[in-house]
Amino acid sequence: IAFLSVIGILSVIFVTYTLQPVLFNFLIKQQGKKRSLPVTFKDLFFAVSVFLLFITGSLLSILIRGLFHILPFKSDTKKYLFHRWLAFMSKAVVYLPFNVKKIINNPHKETFNKPSVIISNHQAHIDIPLILMLHPKILVLTNDWVQKNIFYGKIVKYADYYPTSNGYEKNLELLRKKVEKGYSILIYPEGSRSKNQSINRFHKGAFAYAKALNIDLLPIIIQGAGDCI
């Protein structure tokens, strides 16, 4: 009986000083900083649901990409249908978490029917679906690691989301052809996600593309995505 008591006490001490602090810190901290709100079971449920939807959508997108390769449609038609699918999946990822309120404020009634260079602040991974869901004819300039991603690298390449490593001149000619077909270009001028949700210094690439292509700049502000993620 004494031996069992010692085992029990040691187990309590072990859990108290190891597992409980790890779990507690996960619930209230992220990357060493205090979360704006602690994680709840509801939040965790929706987070896992969104992640599973994203993985499923990526796999379906790869299958659709393969199917489009063998269908006897025009290339432009297949690309447009593929972008409509990506816009639909983006909206599903954004609207699945019912616990998060979404507000789209569009006072100037933007329709995206006129090609433009879309610039936006960058707080989290969800920023891309937030904008792609607005219209099917939106292309994204990406970093190299996105092109090589195991889940969506092939999708990104088929959707003509060009890497910035191509260089300004090469991308300019590629994008010019897309703009002529009515596509807009999404660029995050900060170059990477903000770590504290403040807007960092802008690089000049987006403005150079807009000037060279003779199209408008369309600014979009994302608020709260960094907290929600």
LUMLOFI-124087 format. One line per field, with one value per residue (C-alpha): x, y, z; residue in three letters. Coordinates in steps of 0.05 Angstrom, whole numbers, always signed. Layout:
BEGIN
px <- (X,...);
py <- (Y,...);
pz <- (Z,...);
code <- (ALA,...);
% end
This chain:
BEGIN
px <- (+0,+57,+90,+25,+18,+89,+74,+10,+44,+101,+51,+14,+79,+101,+35,+33,+103,+104,+38,-5,+42,+50,-26,-38,+14,-16,-84,-62,+3,+26,+100,+116,+65,-2,-61,-114,-163,-149,-163,-229,-256,-302,-243,-201,-259,-267,-192,-185,-247,-219,-151,-185,-227,-164,-128,-190,-198,-124,-130,-194,-159,-102,-153,-190,-124,-109,-178,-172,-108,-148,-212,-218,-233,-196,-139,-169,-236,-203,-162,-223,-263,-205,-202,-277,-265,-209,-254,-308,-260,-231,-301,-314,-250,-267,-340,-335,-315,-384,-354,-318,-358,-340,-354,-339,-339,-343,-368,-346,-382,-319,-336,-265,-289,-234,-163,-121,-62,-92,-48,-64,-33,-12,-28,-39,-45,-120,-108,-102,-170,-201,-184,-188,-260,-280,-272,-247,-202,-148,-76,-25,+49,+81,+146,+185,+166,+93,+110,+145,+92,+72,-3,-15,+49,+20,-45,-8,+32,-30,-68,-11,+7,+77,+137,+171,+238,+221,+243,+206,+215,+194,+133,+114,+105,+68,+22,+9,-22,-66,-88,-110,-156,-187,-146,-125,-59,-55,+10,+27,+75,+103,+135,+118,+68,+71,+90,+51,-6,+23,+34,+107,+146,+121,+166,+157,+142,+66,+70,+119,+73,+12,+50,+79,+12,-26,-78,-105,-81,-136,-121,-155,-148,-152,-168,-170,-143,-80,-123,-170,-114);
py <- (+0,+48,+33,+48,+113,+134,+118,+159,+219,+217,+212,+274,+312,+291,+312,+378,+400,+373,+359,+412,+471,+449,+444,+509,+547,+519,+545,+616,+628,+626,+630,+653,+710,+713,+698,+751,+698,+629,+568,+534,+466,+501,+539,+476,+438,+490,+497,+422,+422,+479,+443,+378,+416,+449,+382,+351,+411,+407,+333,+346,+404,+358,+307,+362,+387,+317,+311,+378,+353,+300,+339,+367,+438,+501,+517,+584,+552,+499,+551,+594,+535,+516,+586,+584,+520,+553,+612,+564,+525,+590,+613,+545,+550,+621,+609,+540,+567,+593,+618,+674,+734,+757,+826,+847,+922,+943,+1016,+1029,+966,+936,+879,+859,+858,+908,+880,+912,+900,+882,+901,+878,+874,+803,+776,+701,+642,+654,+721,+686,+650,+714,+750,+692,+679,+749,+733,+674,+717,+733,+710,+711,+724,+674,+656,+595,+553,+558,+530,+470,+456,+382,+398,+454,+464,+432,+470,+536,+522,+500,+562,+606,+635,+656,+657,+723,+689,+690,+762,+825,+823,+750,+757,+822,+788,+729,+774,+819,+760,+745,+817,+818,+760,+798,+772,+815,+805,+797,+820,+828,+887,+873,+811,+766,+759,+811,+781,+832,+850,+919,+937,+933,+971,+962,+938,+973,+912,+918,+991,+977,+922,+969,+1024,+977,+943,+1008,+982,+1009,+993,+964,+966,+916,+918,+854,+863,+809,+750,+747,+738,+688,+643);
pz <- (+0,+16,-50,-88,-49,-69,-142,-138,-107,-157,-214,-189,-183,-253,-285,-245,-267,-339,-375,-341,-355,-428,-437,-400,-441,-506,-485,-467,-506,-579,-598,-527,-528,-493,-539,-548,-523,-493,-536,-521,-543,-593,-623,-628,-660,-715,-725,-737,-781,-824,-830,-852,-902,-929,-937,-970,-1016,-1036,-1053,-1094,-1129,-1150,-1177,-1215,-1243,-1269,-1298,-1335,-1368,-1406,-1420,-1491,-1469,-1487,-1439,-1420,-1403,-1359,-1323,-1310,-1284,-1239,-1211,-1197,-1158,-1118,-1103,-1079,-1034,-1007,-987,-954,-913,-891,-873,-841,-772,-751,-686,-722,-747,-818,-846,-918,-923,-996,-997,-1069,-1095,-1125,-1173,-1195,-1267,-1285,-1278,-1223,-1178,-1111,-1051,-980,-912,-891,-821,-829,-877,-881,-917,-984,-982,-955,-1020,-1069,-1049,-1074,-1148,-1191,-1234,-1183,-1189,-1133,-1135,-1086,-1052,-1074,-1013,-1034,-1103,-1070,-1017,-1014,-1007,-1056,-1096,-1159,-1151,-1146,-1209,-1249,-1226,-1254,-1187,-1209,-1161,-1147,-1160,-1235,-1234,-1251,-1327,-1336,-1291,-1324,-1392,-1362,-1323,-1383,-1419,-1359,-1350,-1423,-1405,-1347,-1288,-1229,-1191,-1116,-1084,-1011,-1014,-944,-974,-915,-858,-802,-735,-693,-742,-755,-828,-847,-899,-971,-1027,-1094,-1138,-1136,-1157,-1213,-1241,-1238,-1275,-1328,-1340,-1338,-1289,-1223,-1153,-1110,-1035,-989,-913,-872,-798,-745,-785,-742,-679,-711,-736);
code <- (ILE,ALA,PHE,LEU,SER,VAL,ILE,GLY,ILE,LEU,SER,VAL,ILE,PHE,VAL,THR,TYR,THR,LEU,GLN,PRO,VAL,LEU,PHE,ASN,PHE,LEU,ILE,LYS,GLN,GLN,GLY,LYS,LYS,ARG,SER,LEU,PRO,VAL,THR,PHE,LYS,ASP,LEU,PHE,PHE,ALA,VAL,SER,VAL,PHE,LEU,LEU,PHE,ILE,THR,GLY,SER,LEU,LEU,SER,ILE,LEU,ILE,ARG,GLY,LEU,PHE,HIS,ILE,LEU,PRO,PHE,LYS,SER,ASP,THR,LYS,LYS,TYR,LEU,PHE,HIS,ARG,TRP,LEU,ALA,PHE,MET,SER,LYS,ALA,VAL,VAL,TYR,LEU,PRO,PHE,ASN,VAL,LYS,LYS,ILE,ILE,ASN,ASN,PRO,HIS,LYS,GLU,THR,PHE,ASN,LYS,PRO,SER,VAL,ILE,ILE,SER,ASN,HIS,GLN,ALA,HIS,ILE,ASP,ILE,PRO,LEU,ILE,LEU,MET,LEU,HIS,PRO,LYS,ILE,LEU,VAL,LEU,THR,ASN,ASP,TRP,VAL,GLN,LYS,ASN,ILE,PHE,TYR,GLY,LYS,ILE,VAL,LYS,TYR,ALA,ASP,TYR,TYR,PRO,THR,SER,ASN,GLY,TYR,GLU,LYS,ASN,LEU,GLU,LEU,LEU,ARG,LYS,LYS,VAL,GLU,LYS,GLY,TYR,SER,ILE,LEU,ILE,TYR,PRO,GLU,GLY,SER,ARG,SER,LYS,ASN,GLN,SER,ILE,ASN,ARG,PHE,HIS,LYS,GLY,ALA,PHE,ALA,TYR,ALA,LYS,ALA,LEU,ASN,ILE,ASP,LEU,LEU,PRO,ILE,ILE,ILE,GLN,GLY,ALA,GLY,ASP,CYS,ILE);
% end
